[in-house]
């Protein structure tokens, strides 16, 4: 008889409730990243390749199913409020269309007008951390290595020494457009090649620096410009995962009306759509320079809670707890220079 997998819980920011997450294909992921990783590592490499990930994504998201004769039932099953969607209900004929849905974020995801606020890049489960805190060593060693994550040849690594970061985990039911956390000028954007590992917490715990091993797009934003957020350099890393076929850069200053690829030198505005994941679960990671931001007090307090069961733990064995946050909500604030 197989052992029950440990639960994974998070705190819902809007209500303060502790929620037990229903992890999709949890036992399958456990098999892949525990037993198969040890007994057949070559097979795991095949399953996390770009070709296999794309094939799995096509079968899961592009093949029409009988259930789409009643798309409302599909939305209900997934726990998605279709009333948020911009397109009419009859538009949703495949899982891909549901996954890539656009929402009326300008009405439903309000943003603090204070220019000192840093906005969440996604509807996600967020875990804040710092490279200077002992309690965050597990995150440094198991979630990602900063130099590896940015790319071993990246000229930007030194700028983020001793800085802070936020790991933003998107689950398959989430709205999968990424929005800009800050305003500024794009100093650099580049892709780092890699695999397509799952973002399930089990996989993150099983494989050290898993996000540094996945394919990702790194965008460096200089906020020390006119109209910028004035929080120094910010690295926004969009990390693919199992069944994520692509990261489409689609920056638009007004709603979704004029999507454009992100380019160096482009002026970008906090809260606007930046890109779209296609499709599956995925992760955004924000990295800030040292002493430039302070995270919202509730996110820090939730991370340290001991009454919540999390699969993520610190080096002291205590849980590291995520908070479910909405895109464009305030997650950090600019530290004023003394």
Buried (B, 14 or more C-beta within 10 A) or exposed (E): EEEEEEEBBBBBBEEEEBBEBEBBEBEEBBBBBBEBBEEEEEEBEEBBEBEBBBEBBEEBBEEEEEEBEEBEEBBEEEEBEBEBBEEEEEEBEBBBBBBBBBBEBEEBBEBBEEBBBBBBBBBBBBBBBBBEEEBBBBBBEBBBBBBBBBBEEBEBBEBBEEBBBBBBBBBBBBBBBBBBBBBBBBBBBBEBEBBBBBBBBBBBBBBEBBBBBBBBBBBBBBBEBEEBBBBBBBBBBBBBBBBBBBBBBBBBEEEBEEBEEBEEEBEBBBBBBBBBBBBBBBBBBBBBBBBBBBBBEBBBEBBEBEEBBBBBEBBEEBBBBBBBBBBBBBBBBBBEEE
